[in-house]
Amino acid sequence: MPASIWPSLLPTGDLLERGCLACVERRSVTRARSRGYLSALPLRVRTNLLEPGYGLYNRMALRHGCSEAYELSEMIGVRGLNFAREVSLGRCLDILSSLSGADRTSLEASSISLSDKGFHLGSIQLSSDSISGALFGRVCPRCLEEDLDSKEGPDLCRPFRRGFWDVPHLVICPIHSVALTNCCNSCKVGGNRRQIDPRRCGAGHLIQPGATATASLSGQNYLFRRLSGEPGGGGRFLDDLPVNDAGRVMQAVGRSRLFGREWSAVERCTVDDLVAASSAGFETLANWPNELWHLLDELRERNSGGSKGGPERVYGSLTRWLQHGGGSQFPALASELANHYSATGAKTRHPLISDVQQSAVTVWSLALETGFARERIEQVAAGLGATVIRAHGPPRVSVEEAQRVRALLSRAVKAPAAAARLGLTLDTFKQLRREKILLPISGLVVPLYDVEVLDQLIIECSRGAPSTVEPPPNTLPLVRASRATNRPLHRVVTAILGGDLRPAARLQGSVGFGSILIDVTAVFATPYR
C-alpha cells in the first residue's frame, strides 16, 4: 500500500489507513470491517475482564502518548465523530474492538449503556428511570495498586477500571471495602471518565485510598451479588427492581431507620453512613412489607404529635423523598406509606403522593444524570412538547417524556462538532443552517444538533450511489463541485434531496459531504429551484 496514505500522526508511523474510520457510520461497521477498512492500532494494551470500553480506550490513549482522550481519535483519523464520547456512552464498541483486538462481547458486558428500556451494565438492568453520571469515573485505589504489581506491560497501562465501579449506589470496593472515589484528599477536584489515567484526580494528583468501611456490608454485598449475576436474596420487592434502583431505595429507607424522621442529603453523608444505610435498608426491605411497617411505626412514635399532623410531619424526609422523585420509581413503597398513614386513623386534605408525582421525574435528577443545566433540560422538554409540572413540588416531567429528553440529549452536539461530522467548515455549516437545510433541536437558547438527523441527511444525499475507492472522471466532492460550478451549496443539496440531481458515487475514506461525489456536468445541467 502506498506510504502516502498512512497517517503521519501515529507514533510508530504506519499501521492505520488515514481516515479509515471516517467513512464508517455506526450502522455500517460490520460491512467496513469485512472490506478491510478497520485495522488494529500499532501499539497494543492487554485487555482485562470487567474493563469498560472507555477504560480500554483511555489506556490505549496512554499507550500512544496522549494527554487527553480526544487526541487518540485524531491520531486514528476519526473525523466527524466524537469517538471518545461515543465509547464513554457504551456505543461504537465494535469499532473499539477492531482497533484494540479486544473481545466485543466482553466490552459490552462491562460497559454502561442506555437503551429504550433504561440503563444497563451489559445484560444487567441498572435503572428503568435515571442514573447519576456525577459518580462515573470512581476507582478503588487499592485495586489499581495491585494492578501495578500483578499485571504486565508498561507501568502506565497496567491499572485498569472496572465497569461496576460506575454503579452509583455501589459506594465501596467489594474486595477491599474502601470507598470508591474520583478525587484526591488534598484538592478535592473530581475526575471523570475522560480522565485517561485512572490513578489521578482531575488536577493530576495521585488518588490515595480512603478509610476502610467498618459498618455492616450486607447491603453492598447484595448489590454486588446482583451485578455478578448471582441470586440476590433480597426478597420479592428488592429482587424485582433494577440493581441501581434497589440501591437507591435501600439508602433512602436505611437513612430513615438510622437517622429517624430527618436525614441529610447523600452528599453530606460519610462513606460509613452510606454503607450502614444501605445495609439497614436491605434488612428492612428484604422482609417486605413487615419490616417496613415496623419502621413506619417507629417514625410515627418519634413524632411528638403522635398520629396528628400531615404525612410529612409523621414520616419526615422519607415523605419528601417520595414526593420529589422517589414515588415515580417506587409506587409500591409510596402505596405502603399511604396505607400505613391511613391505618393510623389520621386524615389529611392532600394525598400522600399525588398521581402526578408518582409518574414524574424531577428536572434536577435529569440534569444530574445528563450533565446539562436544569434550564437546558426544561428547554429540551418544551421543545419536545413535554409539560413541565411545577405544582406541589419541584419542576418535573412524566416518566415517558423524561425518557425522550434523556435519549435526545445523549445524541446532542454543538455546531462545531456537527460541522465536523458533516465534513464542513463552520461557516459552510452556518450557511446550510440559514437556508434551513440543517435545523437545530427546537426550543434551545444555545443550538444543539441531533447526530442521528445529521447522519440521516448524509444517507439521503448519498442514497443509491455506489461505493468507490477512486473518484470517477469528471466528479468532485459535493462542496467542491458547488464551488467549481458557482452554484450555492444549499441549492445543490436541495436538488439532490428533491431527486433532480443524483450523486455519482460514495468515496471511501471520506466523511460527510466530502464522501459524496457529484458529476460536474450534471450540476450544470440541473435546473435549480
N, C-alpha and C positions, 0 to 999 in steps of 0.2 A: 504494500500500500504506500502511496507517495507520502514522503515525510511532511509535505506542506500541510496536510490535513490534521496533523497531530497538534494538540493544544500546547502552546508554549508555557502556560502557567503551571502545568503539572510539575511537582518537584523532581521526578525522575525523568521527565521529558516526554515519554511516549508510550501510552498504552490505551488511551481512550480517545476515540474519534471525536473531533471537535463538533459540538452541537448534537451529539448522538441522542441526547435526551430531549433536545429542544423540539424534535419532531414527534415526541411521544406524548399523547394525551393519556389521561388516566384510563380512558376506555379502550385504548389500543395497545397497551403494554405487551400483552401476550403476542400479538402479531409482530410487534417490533422486535421482541426477543427472538422469535422464530426466524426472523430475517437477518439477525446478527447485528442489530443496531446498538445493543447494550453490551458493554464489556465490563470486566471487573477492574477495580482501581489498582494502580501499580503497587501500593503499599497496603498490606493486609493487617487486620487485627483479628485475634482469636475470638470467636463467638462464645457466648455463655448462655446457659439455660436461665430463664427468668428475666433476661435483659430485654427491656422495651426497645422498640425501633429507634426512638430518639436518643436513647443511651448509646446504642451501637453507632448511630450517625455521629454523635459527639466524639466518641473515641476515634472514629475514622478521621474526623477533623483534627484532633490532637496528633494523630499519627502522621498527618500530612503537613504539620507545622502551622495550622490555622490558630488564630487567636479568637475568632468569632465563628459561630455556626454557619453564617451565610457564606463565608469565604470558600467553604468546600463546594457549595453549589456553583459558585463562579468558576472554580477550578475544573469541574467536570462538565461545564458548558450548559448547565440547566438555566436557560433563559426564559423569561416569561412565566416562571413557575416558582413560587416561594417554597422550594423543596424542603428546607428546614422546618418551616411551619407546617407543611403538609404531613411530614413524618411525625412531628410532635402531636398532631391530632389523630394519629393512628392510620393515616392514609399513605398511599404510594409505597407501601411496604414491599410490593412486588418489585418495584424499581430498586429499592434499597437492597433487596435480596440478590438481585442480579449484580449490583455493584460490589457487594461485600462477600458474596458466596455463602451468606447465612441462610438457614432454612426458613422459608417464608412462614410456614405453619408455626414454628417456634416464636417468631417475631410477633405474629398476630395473637398468640396465646398470652403474651406478656405485655401487650400494649393496650392502653385505654382508648376506646373509640366510641363515637356517637352514631347511633342508628335511629330509625323511626320508633324504636321501642325503648330508647333511653341509652344510658352509658353502660359499656361492657368492658371487662378485662378478659380478652379472649372470648370464650363462650360463657363466662360467668357474668350475670347481670349485676351491675353495681347500684344503679338507680333508675327508676322509671321517670323521675322528675328532673332533678338537677344535682350537680356535684360541684363542689368548690374547687376552682382552679387555683385559688390562692395558696393551697398547700402542695401543689405539684412541685417536684424538684427536691423533696426532702430526701435525706440519706441517713444511713446508720454509719457513723464514723468508724466504729469498731469493725464492721464488715469490710469497709474499704481498707482498713489497716491490714486485715487478714488477707485481702486480695493481693496486696503488695508482696506479702511473704509467700503466698501459695500459688499464684498464677505465673505464667510465663510470658515472655515478650518484653518490650520496652517498659520501664517503670511507669511512665506516664499513662500507658494504656492498660495497665493491669486492673486498677479499680473499676468496677462496673456497677451500674444502677440495677435495682430490682424493680420490676413493674409494680408489685404490690405496695411498694413504698409510697406510691401516689394515691392510694386509697385514703381519703381524708380522715376517716374515723379510726383507722389503724394508727395509733399515736406512738407506739413503741416498736422496736425491732423484736420479732418473736424469738430470735435466737439469743440476743444479748440483753434484752429488757431495758435498753436505753432509749431515750427519746429520739424519734425521727425528727430531723431539723434541717433547715436550709440556710441557717445563718450562724455566724461565729459568736462567741461570748463577748467580744470586745466592741465591734462596730454595730452589730445587730442589723447589718444590711443583708436582706434575704436574697438568696439565689432563686433560680427557676430552671425550667427545662432547657433554656437557651444557654445556661452556664455549662460550657463544654467539659470543664474539669470538675467532676463530682465532689472532689475533696475540698473545694474552695467556695467561699461565700461570694456574694455579688461584688464585694470590694476586693476580692482576690486573696483573702486571708484563709489559712487552713482552718477547717471546722473541727473543733475538739469535741470528744464525747461528753455528753452530759451525765447527770447522776442516774444511777440505776433505779428503776421504779421499785418501790417497796410495797405498794398496795397489792391487793389480790388481782391476779391476771386472768380470772375466769372469763371476763367479757372480751378482752383482747384475744385470748386463745380461741374463743368461739368464732370471732371474725376470721382468724387465720385458718381455722378448720374449714370454714365455708369457702375461703379463697383457694384452698388446696383441693377443693372438690370432695372433701370428706363430709360425712353426715354431721350436721351442726349440733344437734341435741338441744336446740333452743325452744322446743315446743311449737305448737301449731301457729302461734302468732308470729314469732320471730322467723321461723324457718320458711314461712311463705313470703317474706319480704326480700327484696334485693339486698345484697350484702351491706352496702353503704347506708341504705335507708335503715336497716336493722341497727347499725352502729349509731346512727343519728338519734333514733328513738330511745335506744339504751342509755345514751348520755343524758338526754332530757329527763327521762324518768329517774335515772340514777341520781342526778343532781337534786331532784325533789326529795328523794329518800335521804340523801346525805345532809342537805342544807335546809330542808324544810320549804316553807312557802316562798321564800325569796332567795333566788340564787343568781349569781353574776354571769355575765356573758362568757362564752368559751375562751375568748381572747384573754380574759383576766384570770383564768384558772391555771394552776401549775400542772405539770405532767402527771404527778401523783393524784391530783384532784380528778383529772380526766380518766385516768386508769381506774381509780376507785369508783367513779361514777359509772363507767362502762360496766364494771363488774356488778355493782348494785342494781343497775338497770337490767342486766342479763338475769340475775337471780329473781328479780321481781316479775319480769315478763315471761320467763321460762315456764312459770306456773300460771298460765293465763286462764281466766282473769282474776283468780282468787287472790294472789299476792298483790295485784294492782288495787283491788278493793281494800285490802289491809292498809296499803299506803295512803289511799284516799281517806280512810278513816282517821289515820294519824294526822293528816293535814287538817282535817276538819276539827279534830280535838285541839290542835295547836292554835287554831283561830280563836282569839279572845272573845269573839262574839258567838262562839258555838256555831250553830247552823244558820245564824242570821247573816244577812248580807248577801251580796251577789256572788256569782261563781268566782270572780276574780279575787274577792276578799277571802273566800274559803280555800281556794287552791293556789292562789298566788301566781307565781311565774309560770307554772305549768299551763294555766289557763291562757295567759298571754302568749306563750309559745305556740299553743294550738291555734289561737286566733290570728297570729301573724305569719302563718305559713305551714305549721305542723299539721293542722287539721286537714289540709288539702292532700297530704301524703298518707295520713293515718286516720281515716274516718272511723275505723273500728275503735281506736283509742278515744277519739272525741265522743263517740257514742257511749262508751262505758262511763266516761266522765259525766256526761249528761244524765245517764241512768242513775249513777250514784248520787248526783245532786238532787234528782227528783225523789229518790228513795228517802232522803232526809226529811222530806215534807216541806222543804223550802220552796218558795215560788219567786219568780222574777219576771219582770215585764219583757225582758230581752232573752232570746235564745242563747244558750251557752256558746255554740258555734253556729253561725248562720249558714244556710245552704251556699250562699255566695262565697263565704270564707272557706268552706270545706273544699270547694272546687276551684281554688285560685292559688297562684304562685306570686310571691311578692316581687316587685321590681328590684328591691335590694338584693334578693337572693340570685336573681338573674344577672344583675350587674357583677356580683361577686364571682359567679360561675364563668361568665364570658369575658370578663376583664374590661368591658365597656362601661362608661359612666351611666348613672341612672337616667340622666336626661336623654342620652342616646338610646337607651332601652325604650323609653317612652316614645321617642320619635319613631323608632322602627315599628313598635307596636301600632302606633297611629297610622303609619304608612301601610301596614298590612290590614288596616281596617279593624284592628282589635280595640276593645273597650278597656280603658284603664279605670279600674274601680277604686274610688277614693273614700267612700263612705265606710264608717265603722272599722277603721284600721288603716294600715299603711297602704300606699298605692300597690295594686296587684292586677294581674290578668288571669284569665282562665287557664287551666292546665293545657288545653288544646292549643290556645293561642301562644302560650309560653313555649311550647314545642316548636311552633312555626318561627317565633323570634329566635330561638336558640339555633335552629337549623340554618336560618338565613345569615346570622352573624358569623357562623362558622365558615361561611363561604365569602364573606365580605372583604374587599380590599380597597385601598385608596387609589386615586388616579394614577400616581407613578407606577405602582405595581400592576394596575390594569393595563396601562400603556405598554409596559414591558411584556406582559402576557400576550398582547396582540402584535408585538414586534413593531411598535410605532414609537416615534418620539412623542414627548408630552404635548408639544404644540400641535402635531397632527392629530393626536388623540382628542385634544380640546376642539379641534375643527369638526371632527365627527360628532362630538357631543353637542356642539352648537347647531348642527344640522339634524339633531335628534336621531342619528343612526345609533348612537350609544346613549342609553338613559341610565342615570344612577338609581339606586334604591330610593323610592319616593319618601318624602316626609322628613328628610335629614337636613340639618343645617350644614354639616360637612359631608359632601357627597361620598358615598361608598358604592362599589360596583360588585355585582354578583358574578363570581368567576364562572358559574355554570352558564349564565347568559352570554358572557364573553366567549366561552368555548363554543356555544351553540351558534354564535354569529360566524365563527370561522368554519364550522362544519357546514352551515348553509351556503357560505360563499364558495366552498370547495366541493360541493356535492356533485358527484358524477365525474370528477376529474381523476384521471389515472395517476398513480404514484410514479415518480421518476427520480433518478439519481442525477442526470444531466438535463439542463433546460433544453427543450426543443428549439429549433431555429425560429427566429423572429418572435421570441417570447421574452417577457421581463416580469419580475415580481410586481405585484399589483400596484404598490405605491410608486415604484419607478416607472411603470407603464403610464400611470396617471400623469406624472411629470413630463415624460417624454412626449406624450400626445397633447399636452396642455389641456387636459380635462380635469376638472375638480374631482378630488378623491371621492367625495360623498356621492357624486353623480355616477361614478364608475361602480361603486358598491351598490347603489340603488339599482343600477342596470342589471347587475349580477343577481341580486335578490329578486328582481322582477322578471327574470328569465330572458331579458333582451341581450345579455352578454353571457357567454359560457366560459368558465375557466379552462385553460388548455391543459394544465397538469398541476399536480401537487408535488413540490420539491422536497425530497427527503433531506433532513439535516437543517431545516429552517423552521422558524416558528411563526405562528400567527399569520398576518397578511403577507409576510415575507415568503411564506411557503406556497402562496397561490400565484401561479404563473399565468399570464394573460397574453394572448396573441395581439401584438400591437396593431396589426392590420384590422383585426376585428374591433378594436377600440375606436379606430377612425370611422368604421362603417356603421357603428351602432348609433341609432337615434337616441338622444338623451332628453328626458322629460324635465 
